[in-house]
Amino acid sequence: MWAIEGISCIIILIIMYFMISSLAHSPLVQKLTARMFEDFNRDFDVDPWKENEKP
C-alpha cells in the first residue's frame, strides 16, 4: 500500500525535476531570470562586484 504511493511520489518528483531543468535551459526563461535578478540587484543594491572594486 505505502510502496505504491512512495513510488508514485518519486516518479512525480523526477518528472518535475526534468521539467524544471528543461525549462531552465530554454533561452526565454534565462532572459526572464536575468531580468528578475537585474531588478533585484537594482532594488536592493546587492552587487558583489562593487565590493571588489573598492581599493
ChimeraX commands (.cxc) that place a marker at each C-alpha (Angstrom):
marker #1 position 0.00,0.00,0.00 radius 0.5
marker #1 position 2.62,2.54,1.06 radius 0.5
marker #1 position 5.11,1.33,-1.56 radius 0.5
marker #1 position 2.81,2.35,-4.42 radius 0.5
marker #1 position 2.38,5.86,-3.00 radius 0.5
marker #1 position 6.12,6.22,-2.39 radius 0.5
marker #1 position 7.00,5.10,-5.92 radius 0.5
marker #1 position 4.42,7.45,-7.47 radius 0.5
marker #1 position 5.75,10.34,-5.35 radius 0.5
marker #1 position 9.32,9.62,-6.51 radius 0.5
marker #1 position 8.17,9.44,-10.14 radius 0.5
marker #1 position 6.37,12.80,-9.82 radius 0.5
marker #1 position 9.50,14.37,-8.28 radius 0.5
marker #1 position 11.67,13.03,-11.13 radius 0.5
marker #1 position 9.23,14.36,-13.76 radius 0.5
marker #1 position 9.16,17.77,-12.07 radius 0.5
marker #1 position 12.98,17.80,-11.93 radius 0.5
marker #1 position 13.25,17.10,-15.67 radius 0.5
marker #1 position 10.60,19.73,-16.47 radius 0.5
marker #1 position 12.37,22.38,-14.38 radius 0.5
marker #1 position 15.80,21.51,-15.80 radius 0.5
marker #1 position 14.49,21.65,-19.39 radius 0.5
marker #1 position 12.79,24.98,-18.67 radius 0.5
marker #1 position 15.99,26.37,-17.13 radius 0.5
marker #1 position 17.88,25.66,-20.37 radius 0.5
marker #1 position 15.39,27.48,-22.61 radius 0.5
marker #1 position 16.58,30.97,-23.63 radius 0.5
marker #1 position 13.26,32.65,-22.79 radius 0.5
marker #1 position 13.43,31.55,-19.15 radius 0.5
marker #1 position 17.10,32.56,-18.97 radius 0.5
marker #1 position 16.17,36.06,-20.19 radius 0.5
marker #1 position 13.34,36.30,-17.64 radius 0.5
marker #1 position 15.54,35.16,-14.75 radius 0.5
marker #1 position 18.31,37.55,-15.81 radius 0.5
marker #1 position 15.79,40.40,-15.88 radius 0.5
marker #1 position 14.44,39.38,-12.46 radius 0.5
marker #1 position 17.96,39.34,-11.00 radius 0.5
marker #1 position 18.70,42.74,-12.55 radius 0.5
marker #1 position 15.59,44.18,-10.91 radius 0.5
marker #1 position 16.54,42.55,-7.60 radius 0.5
marker #1 position 20.08,43.95,-7.74 radius 0.5
marker #1 position 18.79,47.43,-8.60 radius 0.5
marker #1 position 16.13,47.45,-5.87 radius 0.5
marker #1 position 18.31,46.08,-3.07 radius 0.5
marker #1 position 21.72,47.22,-4.42 radius 0.5
marker #1 position 23.19,43.76,-3.96 radius 0.5
marker #1 position 26.19,43.61,-6.25 radius 0.5
marker #1 position 29.27,41.58,-5.26 radius 0.5
marker #1 position 31.38,43.23,-7.96 radius 0.5
marker #1 position 31.04,46.68,-6.40 radius 0.5
marker #1 position 32.68,45.46,-3.19 radius 0.5
marker #1 position 35.65,44.12,-5.14 radius 0.5
marker #1 position 36.17,47.42,-6.97 radius 0.5
marker #1 position 36.79,49.40,-3.76 radius 0.5
marker #1 position 40.51,49.98,-3.09 radius 0.5
marker link #1:1,2 radius 0.2
marker link #1:2,3 radius 0.2
marker link #1:3,4 radius 0.2
marker link #1:4,5 radius 0.2
marker link #1:5,6 radius 0.2
marker link #1:6,7 radius 0.2
marker link #1:7,8 radius 0.2
marker link #1:8,9 radius 0.2
marker link #1:9,10 radius 0.2
marker link #1:10,11 radius 0.2
marker link #1:11,12 radius 0.2
marker link #1:12,13 radius 0.2
marker link #1:13,14 radius 0.2
marker link #1:14,15 radius 0.2
marker link #1:15,16 radius 0.2
marker link #1:16,17 radius 0.2
marker link #1:17,18 radius 0.2
marker link #1:18,19 radius 0.2
marker link #1:19,20 radius 0.2
marker link #1:20,21 radius 0.2
marker link #1:21,22 radius 0.2
marker link #1:22,23 radius 0.2
marker link #1:23,24 radius 0.2
marker link #1:24,25 radius 0.2
marker link #1:25,26 radius 0.2
marker link #1:26,27 radius 0.2
marker link #1:27,28 radius 0.2
marker link #1:28,29 radius 0.2
marker link #1:29,30 radius 0.2
marker link #1:30,31 radius 0.2
marker link #1:31,32 radius 0.2
marker link #1:32,33 radius 0.2
marker link #1:33,34 radius 0.2
marker link #1:34,35 radius 0.2
marker link #1:35,36 radius 0.2
marker link #1:36,37 radius 0.2
marker link #1:37,38 radius 0.2
marker link #1:38,39 radius 0.2
marker link #1:39,40 radius 0.2
marker link #1:40,41 radius 0.2
marker link #1:41,42 radius 0.2
marker link #1:42,43 radius 0.2
marker link #1:43,44 radius 0.2
marker link #1:44,45 radius 0.2
marker link #1:45,46 radius 0.2
marker link #1:46,47 radius 0.2
marker link #1:47,48 radius 0.2
marker link #1:48,49 radius 0.2
marker link #1:49,50 radius 0.2
marker link #1:50,51 radius 0.2
marker link #1:51,52 radius 0.2
marker link #1:52,53 radius 0.2
marker link #1:53,54 radius 0.2
marker link #1:54,55 radius 0.2
view
